Amino acid sequence: MRAKWMLLAKIQLMGLLGLNRARKTDDPRVRRKTVGGAVAFGIVSLILLAYITLFAVLLCEIGLTETVPATAIALAAVITFFFSLLQGSSMLFSLKDHDAVMSLPVSRSAVIGSRLFVSYVVNLLFCLGVMLPVTVVYFVFAGFSVGKLAVIFAATLCAPLLPVVVATALSTLLTALTAGLRFKGLLQGLLGLAMLVGIFLLSFSFSFSMQVDAEENMAAAADVLAQYIYPPAQWITLTLSGEGVWGIFAFLGVSLAAAALFVLLVSPFYSKINAALLSHGARVAYKKGDVKSSSAFAALLHKEFKKLFTTSTYLLNGVAGTMLLVIAGVALLFVDAKSVIDLLIAESQAEAPFLAAIFEQRLPYMAAGLLILFIGMSCPSASALSLEGNSRGLLFAMPVSTRTIFLAKATPTFLLNALVGIFASAVFCAKIGAAADGWALMLGTAVIFSAFTGLGGIYLNHKFPKYDWKSEAAVVKQGIPILIFTFGSMLLGFAAMALSVFGWYAVAAIDAVCIVLCVTLIAHFGKLHLYV
């Protein structure tokens, strides 16, 4: 008989990927969405393969062939840890189906094991996408060996385990410590953001300490990844180089032991943490006060901000790009950006003086493209409608227009991105001594693209809603609107940076199109109707 945790994992995986619904439904729209998601995933995978292959080739060309597999494993582990930390403990706790699952004849360890396994499988797909091109490049430069292939394959299978377990353990500890508090959602979100800020600050401090020479930077990055950030990766290099066969067994043992230990330690407290999370927090004495009246828009806006700042998963994923801009802006306050840029230009003058001159003149325009990328990463409105879930009937039945509802849901995205974008743009322009056109372009882009992000996100969420979710993570991390807007903004931002070598025209054209789209969307919202 198949283990119960495997059956639970299979059901959760089928639901997570939308395969069950696509197989059983007669609605062609559901099938088209599933196929579209698969196509988008395939395109992103191809882009990832291209970048990873180039990275591996460059490492091999500078003489680091033996360390390439370990470096790739470490890189995959770091990215897995980061996104697992963003996901938090939502895969384990506070799911809508908690009561139904716990009523089944299954143990708590089986439930935890199945959900940890689902997270492992999802991250394993990413690790396989990283290691496949790296392995091919490695054997092209180092020569093929069946034994080395077996080592790399075994290491890849266990690569996501340790980072997933560590990230989930940190999130679980944070959840357990704040579960009984009144403002547990806000505290979890703020503490999670604090952890992410710490990680980014360490990354920035490392980046600023690197030299200008590209080969030295790549060698230093590979050394830091495998030796300091993810030390178990060194054991893989020991085995591949023939210095220690025990290395791969130590790597596998530590990864598997960490997963087993996590399940063993969390199982006794699983029900208590869920019960605390599903409660409404600490009771407080009622205090009589004046009843304040407000407009429907103000009430809806207050509801949206409260939802954003009291749902940790929503907050962590919704403001990721905004936090990057905050960190970048604060870091620039303590860095002599002008001297760094002058040094880069001086280094490139001898080899490409023409390109150096273009870089100096067009830097604010390129930075505006980077601003588009980061603002597009922070789009809470792309999941704001779906998060209504089963309670959407209350919202849709309110005597307010669809336009009012959509504008209220888009406003938090606009305000957060616009304010942070203006701050980061002002610091950057002041530090590099930008001209008037650079100031105007960056500040204008911060406001205009923030407005488009809010309005475009809620429009996409209206076109691709997902109300039957079991956890907020399914909406704020895997929702189709989030994927479309995030990757679309990345492509648009990179395109703007590349085209900025010709002048300010590309970014100005993007801003003009965004203004037209914003006006069109606001007018279109007045014609829409929401139904339960």
C-alpha angles and dihedrals in degrees: 000000000000115000113262094233089057092054091049091048092050092051092048093047093050090050093044094054093042092238096129093052093045091050098047103036127091092203109109090203091065091051092047090052091051092049091045091052090051091050092049090049090051093052092049090048092054091051089049091050091053095051095044092048091052091048092051093047092051092050091050092048092056091052103264097115096128092054097046097095093047092047091050091049090050092048092050090047093052093050090046090051092049096051092041088054089051090052090051121185094319091112090062106033145041095018120158091235094053096109092045093049095045090051089063120092092260132116124243090245089056091053093048092044093051093050093045088050091053091053089047093052093049091051092042089063088058092047091050089052089054098043099044097069092035091055092050092050091046093054092045090058101031103031129251124286128171091214093053090047090054091049093050092045093050092046091050092052091055098034097097096044102079097042091046091049094046094046092046091046091053091047091046092050090049090048093049093049094051101032096100096044125104096234095035095141094054093044092049091049094048094046090047090051089049090056091049092048089053091052092049093047090054089050093049093048089053092048094052091049093057124102126245094246108101097211092050090049093052092047091048092048092051091048093049093047097051100035108033111017098039108012096175087072089072089068089063091055090050091056096043092049092049095241095116128008089190091069098084092045090052090050093050093043095051092047095049094042091052091054093047092047092050093053091046095051099042098045097077092053099038098100094043093053092047092049091051092047094049091050121089095244132251118344118244130194116262114248122198114234143157116287109238122208124213140169122274090250093052091049092050091046091052089051092052094050091047091051092049096049097041098049108073097196091048092048097045094050097034098057101033094116092041090055090051089054091048091051092046092049094048092045091052090057089067099037128080093230093175092059092047091050092046089051092051091048092048091051091053097042094086096051102033114008092167093055091045091056092049091049092052094050098040100042096107090051091051090048089054088058089052088050090056090053095052096042090050089055090062107063112139089162090068088072101025095098095044091051089068085076115164092353094063090104090072091053096043092049094055116114093245131104124258089241091059092050094047094046091050090052092046097047099076090053091049096046097046095046095041096050094045092041091053090049094049092043093050093049092047095047092046093048096050095038095241121195124245093268090054091051092048094047096048097043091044092049091049092057100035099046091043089057091047091048092055096045096039092049095054091044092054090046089054090052094044108029124172112195100156097072124141096202133024088238090069088062104035096041109027102026116127094231091054093050094046095049097041097049092037090055091047092054091044092048094049090046091051091050092049095047092046090082085078094053141269094313098096096053092042090052091051090050092049092050091048091053091052091047092049092053091045093049094048090051091045093052089065090063097050127095128201120218132190 
